[in-house]
Amino acid sequence: MDAQLKNALAEGLVDALGFVAGGLAGGLLARLVGADFMTEQGWGTASMIGILLVGLGAGLGKTLARKLLRRNPPTKT
């Protein structure tokens, strides 16, 4: 397996893990503030806030994971 393919697979895996972890964190935050969209009936304000928090968490998680992946490794002297 060449280096370019390994880098692409690592980036995809890190993106997916960051997305899922961020989404879970956003869902927990939504539940903490009382905007749990899974238990609400209909499309009320609480449901919309909960969905927004999950989406924001997923996006931020993916961004943070990608920044951590692209961080420069320490150089040997």
PyMOL Python script that loads the backbone (N, CA, C, O; Angstrom):
from pymol import cmd

cmd.read_pdbstr("""\
ATOM      1  N   MET A   1       0.850  -1.170   0.000  1.00  0.00           N
ATOM      2  CA  MET A   1       0.000   0.000   0.000  1.00  0.00           C
ATOM      3  C   MET A   1       0.901   1.240   0.000  1.00  0.00           C
ATOM      4  O   MET A   1       1.802   1.359   0.830  1.00  0.00           O
ATOM      5  N   ASP A   2       0.655   2.145  -0.923  1.00  0.00           N
ATOM      6  CA  ASP A   2       1.526   3.310  -1.006  1.00  0.00           C
ATOM      7  C   ASP A   2       1.134   4.377   0.025  1.00  0.00           C
ATOM      8  O   ASP A   2       0.060   4.313   0.624  1.00  0.00           O
ATOM      9  N   ALA A   3       2.002   5.335   0.216  1.00  0.00           N
ATOM     10  CA  ALA A   3       1.836   6.351   1.263  1.00  0.00           C
ATOM     11  C   ALA A   3       0.616   7.229   1.023  1.00  0.00           C
ATOM     12  O   ALA A   3      -0.062   7.621   1.973  1.00  0.00           O
ATOM     13  N   GLN A   4       0.332   7.540  -0.235  1.00  0.00           N
ATOM     14  CA  GLN A   4      -0.818   8.400  -0.535  1.00  0.00           C
ATOM     15  C   GLN A   4      -2.133   7.724  -0.140  1.00  0.00           C
ATOM     16  O   GLN A   4      -3.027   8.379   0.395  1.00  0.00           O
ATOM     17  N   LEU A   5      -2.254   6.440  -0.395  1.00  0.00           N
ATOM     18  CA  LEU A   5      -3.452   5.700  -0.018  1.00  0.00           C
ATOM     19  C   LEU A   5      -3.574   5.602   1.504  1.00  0.00           C
ATOM     20  O   LEU A   5      -4.668   5.750   2.050  1.00  0.00           O
ATOM     21  N   LYS A   6      -2.460   5.355   2.187  1.00  0.00           N
ATOM     22  CA  LYS A   6      -2.478   5.300   3.653  1.00  0.00           C
ATOM     23  C   LYS A   6      -2.906   6.629   4.245  1.00  0.00           C
ATOM     24  O   LYS A   6      -3.683   6.660   5.199  1.00  0.00           O
ATOM     25  N   ASN A   7      -2.405   7.738   3.688  1.00  0.00           N
ATOM     26  CA  ASN A   7      -2.792   9.058   4.177  1.00  0.00           C
ATOM     27  C   ASN A   7      -4.276   9.320   3.952  1.00  0.00           C
ATOM     28  O   ASN A   7      -4.946   9.883   4.818  1.00  0.00           O
ATOM     29  N   ALA A   8      -4.793   8.913   2.789  1.00  0.00           N
ATOM     30  CA  ALA A   8      -6.209   9.112   2.492  1.00  0.00           C
ATOM     31  C   ALA A   8      -7.092   8.296   3.437  1.00  0.00           C
ATOM     32  O   ALA A   8      -8.115   8.787   3.914  1.00  0.00           O
ATOM     33  N   LEU A   9      -6.697   7.050   3.706  1.00  0.00           N
ATOM     34  CA  LEU A   9      -7.463   6.217   4.632  1.00  0.00           C
ATOM     35  C   LEU A   9      -7.420   6.774   6.047  1.00  0.00           C
ATOM     36  O   LEU A   9      -8.435   6.782   6.744  1.00  0.00           O
ATOM     37  N   ALA A  10      -6.260   7.237   6.471  1.00  0.00           N
ATOM     38  CA  ALA A  10      -6.134   7.822   7.818  1.00  0.00           C
ATOM     39  C   ALA A  10      -6.985   9.074   7.932  1.00  0.00           C
ATOM     40  O   ALA A  10      -7.654   9.279   8.945  1.00  0.00           O
ATOM     41  N   GLU A  11      -6.968   9.911   6.909  1.00  0.00           N
ATOM     42  CA  GLU A  11      -7.761  11.138   6.945  1.00  0.00           C
ATOM     43  C   GLU A  11      -9.255  10.829   6.982  1.00  0.00           C
ATOM     44  O   GLU A  11     -10.002  11.479   7.714  1.00  0.00           O
ATOM     45  N   GLY A  12      -9.691   9.855   6.209  1.00  0.00           N
ATOM     46  CA  GLY A  12     -11.099   9.472   6.215  1.00  0.00           C
ATOM     47  C   GLY A  12     -11.540   8.898   7.551  1.00  0.00           C
ATOM     48  O   GLY A  12     -12.632   9.199   8.034  1.00  0.00           O
ATOM     49  N   LEU A  13     -10.699   8.078   8.140  1.00  0.00           N
ATOM     50  CA  LEU A  13     -11.019   7.492   9.441  1.00  0.00           C
ATOM     51  C   LEU A  13     -11.081   8.566  10.528  1.00  0.00           C
ATOM     52  O   LEU A  13     -11.989   8.563  11.360  1.00  0.00           O
ATOM     53  N   VAL A  14     -10.124   9.473  10.517  1.00  0.00           N
ATOM     54  CA  VAL A  14     -10.102  10.549  11.512  1.00  0.00           C
ATOM     55  C   VAL A  14     -11.312  11.464  11.331  1.00  0.00           C
ATOM     56  O   VAL A  14     -11.917  11.887  12.317  1.00  0.00           O
ATOM     57  N   ASP A  15     -11.670  11.771  10.093  1.00  0.00           N
ATOM     58  CA  ASP A  15     -12.866  12.586   9.834  1.00  0.00           C
ATOM     59  C   ASP A  15     -14.118  11.909  10.395  1.00  0.00           C
ATOM     60  O   ASP A  15     -14.938  12.542  11.060  1.00  0.00           O
ATOM     61  N   ALA A  16     -14.248  10.617  10.115  1.00  0.00           N
ATOM     62  CA  ALA A  16     -15.432   9.893  10.579  1.00  0.00           C
ATOM     63  C   ALA A  16     -15.496   9.832  12.101  1.00  0.00           C
ATOM     64  O   ALA A  16     -16.558  10.047  12.686  1.00  0.00           O
ATOM     65  N   LEU A  17     -14.373   9.543  12.742  1.00  0.00           N
ATOM     66  CA  LEU A  17     -14.355   9.474  14.205  1.00  0.00           C
ATOM     67  C   LEU A  17     -14.639  10.839  14.834  1.00  0.00           C
ATOM     68  O   LEU A  17     -15.378  10.930  15.814  1.00  0.00           O
ATOM     69  N   GLY A  18     -14.057  11.888  14.277  1.00  0.00           N
ATOM     70  CA  GLY A  18     -14.316  13.234  14.782  1.00  0.00           C
ATOM     71  C   GLY A  18     -15.763  13.640  14.600  1.00  0.00           C
ATOM     72  O   GLY A  18     -16.348  14.276  15.477  1.00  0.00           O
ATOM     73  N   PHE A  19     -16.346  13.277  13.464  1.00  0.00           N
ATOM     74  CA  PHE A  19     -17.747  13.603  13.184  1.00  0.00           C
ATOM     75  C   PHE A  19     -18.680  12.914  14.175  1.00  0.00           C
ATOM     76  O   PHE A  19     -19.580  13.544  14.729  1.00  0.00           O
ATOM     77  N   VAL A  20     -18.462  11.629  14.395  1.00  0.00           N
ATOM     78  CA  VAL A  20     -19.326  10.868  15.308  1.00  0.00           C
ATOM     79  C   VAL A  20     -19.143  11.332  16.751  1.00  0.00           C
ATOM     80  O   VAL A  20     -20.121  11.518  17.474  1.00  0.00           O
ATOM     81  N   ALA A  21     -17.891  11.518  17.167  1.00  0.00           N
ATOM     82  CA  ALA A  21     -17.636  11.970  18.539  1.00  0.00           C
ATOM     83  C   ALA A  21     -18.216  13.362  18.774  1.00  0.00           C
ATOM     84  O   ALA A  21     -18.793  13.622  19.830  1.00  0.00           O
ATOM     85  N   GLY A  22     -18.070  14.251  17.807  1.00  0.00           N
ATOM     86  CA  GLY A  22     -18.642  15.592  17.937  1.00  0.00           C
ATOM     87  C   GLY A  22     -20.165  15.564  17.970  1.00  0.00           C
ATOM     88  O   GLY A  22     -20.789  16.308  18.727  1.00  0.00           O
ATOM     89  N   GLY A  23     -20.759  14.706  17.149  1.00  0.00           N
ATOM     90  CA  GLY A  23     -22.211  14.566  17.157  1.00  0.00           C
ATOM     91  C   GLY A  23     -22.731  14.047  18.486  1.00  0.00           C
ATOM     92  O   GLY A  23     -23.750  14.516  18.994  1.00  0.00           O
ATOM     93  N   LEU A  24     -22.021  13.076  19.044  1.00  0.00           N
ATOM     94  CA  LEU A  24     -22.410  12.554  20.360  1.00  0.00           C
ATOM     95  C   LEU A  24     -22.271  13.621  21.446  1.00  0.00           C
ATOM     96  O   LEU A  24     -23.130  13.746  22.320  1.00  0.00           O
ATOM     97  N   ALA A  25     -21.180  14.386  21.380  1.00  0.00           N
ATOM     98  CA  ALA A  25     -20.987  15.456  22.357  1.00  0.00           C
ATOM     99  C   ALA A  25     -22.080  16.510  22.218  1.00  0.00           C
ATOM    100  O   ALA A  25     -22.591  17.009  23.221  1.00  0.00           O
ATOM    101  N   GLY A  26     -22.440  16.850  20.989  1.00  0.00           N
ATOM    102  CA  GLY A  26     -23.526  17.806  20.764  1.00  0.00           C
ATOM    103  C   GLY A  26     -24.862  17.275  21.268  1.00  0.00           C
ATOM    104  O   GLY A  26     -25.662  18.025  21.827  1.00  0.00           O
ATOM    105  N   GLY A  27     -25.104  15.983  21.071  1.00  0.00           N
ATOM    106  CA  GLY A  27     -26.340  15.379  21.572  1.00  0.00           C
ATOM    107  C   GLY A  27     -26.407  15.380  23.087  1.00  0.00           C
ATOM    108  O   GLY A  27     -27.464  15.626  23.669  1.00  0.00           O
ATOM    109  N   LEU A  28     -25.274  15.104  23.729  1.00  0.00           N
ATOM    110  CA  LEU A  28     -25.241  15.155  25.194  1.00  0.00           C
ATOM    111  C   LEU A  28     -25.443  16.576  25.711  1.00  0.00           C
ATOM    112  O   LEU A  28     -26.125  16.789  26.713  1.00  0.00           O
ATOM    113  N   LEU A  29     -24.847  17.541  25.021  1.00  0.00           N
ATOM    114  CA  LEU A  29     -25.047  18.937  25.401  1.00  0.00           C
ATOM    115  C   LEU A  29     -26.507  19.348  25.229  1.00  0.00           C
ATOM    116  O   LEU A  29     -27.061  20.058  26.069  1.00  0.00           O
ATOM    117  N   ALA A  30     -27.121  18.902  24.148  1.00  0.00           N
ATOM    118  CA  ALA A  30     -28.533  19.196  23.924  1.00  0.00           C
ATOM    119  C   ALA A  30     -29.399  18.597  25.028  1.00  0.00           C
ATOM    120  O   ALA A  30     -30.339  19.231  25.509  1.00  0.00           O
ATOM    121  N   ARG A  31     -29.075  17.384  25.419  1.00  0.00           N
ATOM    122  CA  ARG A  31     -29.832  16.737  26.495  1.00  0.00           C
ATOM    123  C   ARG A  31     -29.642  17.478  27.817  1.00  0.00           C
ATOM    124  O   ARG A  31     -30.579  17.606  28.606  1.00  0.00           O
ATOM    125  N   LEU A  32     -28.412  17.969  28.055  1.00  0.00           N
ATOM    126  CA  LEU A  32     -28.134  18.716  29.282  1.00  0.00           C
ATOM    127  C   LEU A  32     -28.938  20.005  29.381  1.00  0.00           C
ATOM    128  O   LEU A  32     -29.408  20.364  30.461  1.00  0.00           O
ATOM    129  N   VAL A  33     -29.098  20.700  28.261  1.00  0.00           N
ATOM    130  CA  VAL A  33     -29.834  21.974  28.285  1.00  0.00           C
ATOM    131  C   VAL A  33     -31.337  21.774  28.090  1.00  0.00           C
ATOM    132  O   VAL A  33     -32.089  22.746  28.017  1.00  0.00           O
ATOM    133  N   GLY A  34     -31.770  20.531  28.006  1.00  0.00           N
ATOM    134  CA  GLY A  34     -33.198  20.245  27.902  1.00  0.00           C
ATOM    135  C   GLY A  34     -33.746  20.317  26.489  1.00  0.00           C
ATOM    136  O   GLY A  34     -34.952  20.493  26.312  1.00  0.00           O
ATOM    137  N   ALA A  35     -32.909  20.189  25.489  1.00  0.00           N
ATOM    138  CA  ALA A  35     -33.337  20.254  24.094  1.00  0.00           C
ATOM    139  C   ALA A  35     -33.104  18.908  23.417  1.00  0.00           C
ATOM    140  O   ALA A  35     -32.549  18.852  22.319  1.00  0.00           O
ATOM    141  N   ASP A  36     -33.523  17.828  24.064  1.00  0.00           N
ATOM    142  CA  ASP A  36     -33.317  16.485  23.530  1.00  0.00           C
ATOM    143  C   ASP A  36     -34.324  16.235  22.406  1.00  0.00           C
ATOM    144  O   ASP A  36     -35.504  15.998  22.666  1.00  0.00           O
ATOM    145  N   PHE A  37     -33.858  16.287  21.167  1.00  0.00           N
ATOM    146  CA  PHE A  37     -34.751  16.147  20.020  1.00  0.00           C
ATOM    147  C   PHE A  37     -35.280  14.732  19.843  1.00  0.00           C
ATOM    148  O   PHE A  37     -36.245  14.523  19.108  1.00  0.00           O
ATOM    149  N   MET A  38     -34.665  13.757  20.505  1.00  0.00           N
ATOM    150  CA  MET A  38     -35.130  12.375  20.373  1.00  0.00           C
ATOM    151  C   MET A  38     -36.414  12.116  21.169  1.00  0.00           C
ATOM    152  O   MET A  38     -37.188  11.225  20.821  1.00  0.00           O
ATOM    153  N   THR A  39     -36.638  12.877  22.215  1.00  0.00           N
ATOM    154  CA  THR A  39     -37.821  12.655  23.040  1.00  0.00           C
ATOM    155  C   THR A  39     -38.926  13.662  22.777  1.00  0.00           C
ATOM    156  O   THR A  39     -40.052  13.465  23.234  1.00  0.00           O
ATOM    157  N   GLU A  40     -38.638  14.732  22.054  1.00  0.00           N
ATOM    158  CA  GLU A  40     -39.649  15.754  21.761  1.00  0.00           C
ATOM    159  C   GLU A  40     -40.601  15.251  20.688  1.00  0.00           C
ATOM    160  O   GLU A  40     -40.220  14.485  19.804  1.00  0.00           O
ATOM    161  N   GLN A  41     -41.823  15.690  20.782  1.00  0.00           N
ATOM    162  CA  GLN A  41     -42.826  15.365  19.772  1.00  0.00           C
ATOM    163  C   GLN A  41     -42.946  16.550  18.820  1.00  0.00           C
ATOM    164  O   GLN A  41     -43.114  17.685  19.265  1.00  0.00           O
ATOM    165  N   GLY A  42     -42.865  16.305  17.546  1.00  0.00           N
ATOM    166  CA  GLY A  42     -43.008  17.374  16.562  1.00  0.00           C
ATOM    167  C   GLY A  42     -41.727  18.165  16.365  1.00  0.00           C
ATOM    168  O   GLY A  42     -40.650  17.773  16.814  1.00  0.00           O
ATOM    169  N   TRP A  43     -41.877  19.285  15.684  1.00  0.00           N
ATOM    170  CA  TRP A  43     -40.740  20.132  15.326  1.00  0.00           C
ATOM    171  C   TRP A  43     -40.765  21.423  16.109  1.00  0.00           C
ATOM    172  O   TRP A  43     -40.790  22.508  15.529  1.00  0.00           O
ATOM    173  N   GLY A  44     -40.759  21.311  17.411  1.00  0.00           N
ATOM    174  CA  GLY A  44     -40.773  22.487  18.270  1.00  0.00           C
ATOM    175  C   GLY A  44     -39.400  23.135  18.363  1.00  0.00           C
ATOM    176  O   GLY A  44     -38.429  22.677  17.760  1.00  0.00           O
ATOM    177  N   THR A  45     -39.346  24.201  19.125  1.00  0.00           N
ATOM    178  CA  THR A  45     -38.093  24.939  19.307  1.00  0.00           C
ATOM    179  C   THR A  45     -37.020  24.077  19.952  1.00  0.00           C
ATOM    180  O   THR A  45     -35.861  24.114  19.540  1.00  0.00           O
ATOM    181  N   ALA A  46     -37.397  23.303  20.958  1.00  0.00           N
ATOM    182  CA  ALA A  46     -36.418  22.454  21.640  1.00  0.00           C
ATOM    183  C   ALA A  46     -35.824  21.423  20.681  1.00  0.00           C
ATOM    184  O   ALA A  46     -34.625  21.149  20.731  1.00  0.00           O
ATOM    185  N   SER A  47     -36.651  20.854  19.812  1.00  0.00           N
ATOM    186  CA  SER A  47     -36.150  19.883  18.832  1.00  0.00           C
ATOM    187  C   SER A  47     -35.165  20.527  17.866  1.00  0.00           C
ATOM    188  O   SER A  47     -34.122  19.955  17.546  1.00  0.00           O
ATOM    189  N   MET A  48     -35.510  21.715  17.413  1.00  0.00           N
ATOM    190  CA  MET A  48     -34.630  22.401  16.464  1.00  0.00           C
ATOM    191  C   MET A  48     -33.301  22.784  17.103  1.00  0.00           C
ATOM    192  O   MET A  48     -32.253  22.682  16.464  1.00  0.00           O
ATOM    193  N   ILE A  49     -33.336  23.220  18.352  1.00  0.00           N
ATOM    194  CA  ILE A  49     -32.101  23.562  19.061  1.00  0.00           C
ATOM    195  C   ILE A  49     -31.253  22.309  19.255  1.00  0.00           C
ATOM    196  O   ILE A  49     -30.033  22.355  19.092  1.00  0.00           O
ATOM    197  N   GLY A  50     -31.884  21.200  19.598  1.00  0.00           N
ATOM    198  CA  GLY A  50     -31.156  19.947  19.767  1.00  0.00           C
ATOM    199  C   GLY A  50     -30.491  19.490  18.484  1.00  0.00           C
ATOM    200  O   GLY A  50     -29.331  19.079  18.501  1.00  0.00           O
ATOM    201  N   ILE A  51     -31.206  19.556  17.375  1.00  0.00           N
ATOM    202  CA  ILE A  51     -30.644  19.168  16.084  1.00  0.00           C
ATOM    203  C   ILE A  51     -29.501  20.103  15.699  1.00  0.00           C
ATOM    204  O   ILE A  51     -28.488  19.660  15.158  1.00  0.00           O
ATOM    205  N   LEU A  52     -29.662  21.381  15.974  1.00  0.00           N
ATOM    206  CA  LEU A  52     -28.598  22.352  15.689  1.00  0.00           C
ATOM    207  C   LEU A  52     -27.341  22.050  16.496  1.00  0.00           C
ATOM    208  O   LEU A  52     -26.232  22.124  15.965  1.00  0.00           O
ATOM    209  N   LEU A  53     -27.502  21.711  17.771  1.00  0.00           N
ATOM    210  CA  LEU A  53     -26.344  21.390  18.609  1.00  0.00           C
ATOM    211  C   LEU A  53     -25.631  20.127  18.139  1.00  0.00           C
ATOM    212  O   LEU A  53     -24.402  20.058  18.174  1.00  0.00           O
ATOM    213  N   VAL A  54     -26.386  19.142  17.705  1.00  0.00           N
ATOM    214  CA  VAL A  54     -25.759  17.914  17.185  1.00  0.00           C
ATOM    215  C   VAL A  54     -24.988  18.228  15.907  1.00  0.00           C
ATOM    216  O   VAL A  54     -23.866  17.754  15.731  1.00  0.00           O
ATOM    217  N   GLY A  55     -25.572  19.013  15.024  1.00  0.00           N
ATOM    218  CA  GLY A  55     -24.893  19.377  13.784  1.00  0.00           C
ATOM    219  C   GLY A  55     -23.629  20.190  14.025  1.00  0.00           C
ATOM    220  O   GLY A  55     -22.592  19.950  13.407  1.00  0.00           O
ATOM    221  N   LEU A  56     -23.733  21.152  14.930  1.00  0.00           N
ATOM    222  CA  LEU A  56     -22.555  21.953  15.264  1.00  0.00           C
ATOM    223  C   LEU A  56     -21.462  21.100  15.908  1.00  0.00           C
ATOM    224  O   LEU A  56     -20.281  21.253  15.595  1.00  0.00           O
ATOM    225  N   GLY A  57     -21.859  20.212  16.798  1.00  0.00           N
ATOM    226  CA  GLY A  57     -20.893  19.329  17.436  1.00  0.00           C
ATOM    227  C   GLY A  57     -20.197  18.431  16.430  1.00  0.00           C
ATOM    228  O   GLY A  57     -18.986  18.224  16.512  1.00  0.00           O
ATOM    229  N   ALA A  58     -20.956  17.894  15.479  1.00  0.00           N
ATOM    230  CA  ALA A  58     -20.361  17.019  14.463  1.00  0.00           C
ATOM    231  C   ALA A  58     -19.376  17.788  13.587  1.00  0.00           C
ATOM    232  O   ALA A  58     -18.290  17.294  13.286  1.00  0.00           O
ATOM    233  N   GLY A  59     -19.749  18.975  13.187  1.00  0.00           N
ATOM    234  CA  GLY A  59     -18.856  19.779  12.356  1.00  0.00           C
ATOM    235  C   GLY A  59     -17.596  20.196  13.093  1.00  0.00           C
ATOM    236  O   GLY A  59     -16.496  20.129  12.545  1.00  0.00           O
ATOM    237  N   LEU A  60     -17.758  20.625  14.330  1.00  0.00           N
ATOM    238  CA  LEU A  60     -16.595  21.023  15.122  1.00  0.00           C
ATOM    239  C   LEU A  60     -15.702  19.827  15.449  1.00  0.00           C
ATOM    240  O   LEU A  60     -14.476  19.945  15.452  1.00  0.00           O
ATOM    241  N   GLY A  61     -16.313  18.684  15.721  1.00  0.00           N
ATOM    242  CA  GLY A  61     -15.530  17.480  15.993  1.00  0.00           C
ATOM    243  C   GLY A  61     -14.692  17.066  14.799  1.00  0.00           C
ATOM    244  O   GLY A  61     -13.530  16.691  14.952  1.00  0.00           O
ATOM    245  N   LYS A  62     -15.280  17.134  13.602  1.00  0.00           N
ATOM    246  CA  LYS A  62     -14.538  16.791  12.392  1.00  0.00           C
ATOM    247  C   LYS A  62     -13.398  17.777  12.157  1.00  0.00           C
ATOM    248  O   LYS A  62     -12.288  17.380  11.802  1.00  0.00           O
ATOM    249  N   THR A  63     -13.678  19.061  12.358  1.00  0.00           N
ATOM    250  CA  THR A  63     -12.645  20.080  12.171  1.00  0.00           C
ATOM    251  C   THR A  63     -11.495  19.904  13.153  1.00  0.00           C
ATOM    252  O   THR A  63     -10.328  19.985  12.771  1.00  0.00           O
ATOM    253  N   LEU A  64     -11.826  19.666  14.410  1.00  0.00           N
ATOM    254  CA  LEU A  64     -10.789  19.471  15.424  1.00  0.00           C
ATOM    255  C   LEU A  64      -9.964  18.219  15.140  1.00  0.00           C
ATOM    256  O   LEU A  64      -8.741  18.237  15.274  1.00  0.00           O
ATOM    257  N   ALA A  65     -10.624  17.142  14.751  1.00  0.00           N
ATOM    258  CA  ALA A  65      -9.905  15.901  14.449  1.00  0.00           C
ATOM    259  C   ALA A  65      -8.963  16.093  13.263  1.00  0.00           C
ATOM    260  O   ALA A  65      -7.845  15.578  13.269  1.00  0.00           O
ATOM    261  N   ARG A  66      -9.404  16.820  12.260  1.00  0.00           N
ATOM    262  CA  ARG A  66      -8.557  17.056  11.094  1.00  0.00           C
ATOM    263  C   ARG A  66      -7.357  17.929  11.452  1.00  0.00           C
ATOM    264  O   ARG A  66      -6.254  17.700  10.956  1.00  0.00           O
ATOM    265  N   LYS A  67      -7.567  18.933  12.314  1.00  0.00           N
ATOM    266  CA  LYS A  67      -6.443  19.771  12.751  1.00  0.00           C
ATOM    267  C   LYS A  67      -5.435  18.966  13.558  1.00  0.00           C
ATOM    268  O   LYS A  67      -4.229  19.173  13.429  1.00  0.00           O
ATOM    269  N   LEU A  68      -5.917  18.057  14.383  1.00  0.00           N
ATOM    270  CA  LEU A  68      -5.005  17.213  15.150  1.00  0.00           C
ATOM    271  C   LEU A  68      -4.213  16.282  14.241  1.00  0.00           C
ATOM    272  O   LEU A  68      -3.045  16.000  14.510  1.00  0.00           O
ATOM    273  N   LEU A  69      -4.837  15.801  13.168  1.00  0.00           N
ATOM    274  CA  LEU A  69      -4.147  14.916  12.228  1.00  0.00           C
ATOM    275  C   LEU A  69      -3.065  15.669  11.466  1.00  0.00           C
ATOM    276  O   LEU A  69      -1.995  15.118  11.208  1.00  0.00           O
ATOM    277  N   ARG A  70      -3.324  16.903  11.110  1.00  0.00           N
ATOM    278  CA  ARG A  70      -2.383  17.676  10.295  1.00  0.00           C
ATOM    279  C   ARG A  70      -1.294  18.363  11.093  1.00  0.00           C
ATOM    280  O   ARG A  70      -0.417  19.008  10.519  1.00  0.00           O
ATOM    281  N   ARG A  71      -1.338  18.232  12.417  1.00  0.00           N
ATOM    282  CA  ARG A  71      -0.316  18.847  13.256  1.00  0.00           C
ATOM    283  C   ARG A  71       1.045  18.267  12.889  1.00  0.00           C
ATOM    284  O   ARG A  71       1.170  17.066  12.650  1.00  0.00           O
ATOM    285  N   ASN A  72       2.040  19.105  12.846  1.00  0.00           N
ATOM    286  CA  ASN A  72       3.383  18.665  12.464  1.00  0.00           C
ATOM    287  C   ASN A  72       3.990  17.798  13.566  1.00  0.00           C
ATOM    288  O   ASN A  72       3.945  18.162  14.741  1.00  0.00           O
ATOM    289  N   PRO A  73       4.557  16.650  13.184  1.00  0.00           N
ATOM    290  CA  PRO A  73       5.215  15.810  14.200  1.00  0.00           C
ATOM    291  C   PRO A  73       6.529  16.458  14.638  1.00  0.00           C
ATOM    292  O   PRO A  73       7.111  17.238  13.884  1.00  0.00           O
ATOM    293  N   PRO A  74       6.996  16.149  15.828  1.00  0.00           N
ATOM    294  CA  PRO A  74       8.261  16.721  16.277  1.00  0.00           C
ATOM    295  C   PRO A  74       9.418  16.241  15.400  1.00  0.00           C
ATOM    296  O   PRO A  74       9.461  15.086  14.975  1.00  0.00           O
ATOM    297  N   THR A  75      10.341  17.145  15.145  1.00  0.00           N
ATOM    298  CA  THR A  75      11.467  16.795  14.306  1.00  0.00           C
ATOM    299  C   THR A  75      12.610  16.254  15.153  1.00  0.00           C
ATOM    300  O   THR A  75      12.811  16.694  16.285  1.00  0.00           O
ATOM    301  N   LYS A  76      13.352  15.308  14.609  1.00  0.00           N
ATOM    302  CA  LYS A  76      14.496  14.735  15.309  1.00  0.00           C
ATOM    303  C   LYS A  76      15.736  15.590  15.011  1.00  0.00           C
ATOM    304  O   LYS A  76      15.941  16.040  13.884  1.00  0.00           O
ATOM    305  N   THR A  77      16.530  15.795  16.018  1.00  0.00           N
ATOM    306  CA  THR A  77      17.752  16.580  15.794  1.00  0.00           C
ATOM    307  C   THR A  77      18.981  15.727  15.938  1.00  0.00           C
ATOM    308  O   THR A  77      20.098  16.222  15.784  1.00  0.00           O
TER     309      THR A  77
END
""", "prot")
cmd.dss("prot")
cmd.show_as("cartoon", "prot")
cmd.util.cbc("prot")
cmd.orient("prot")
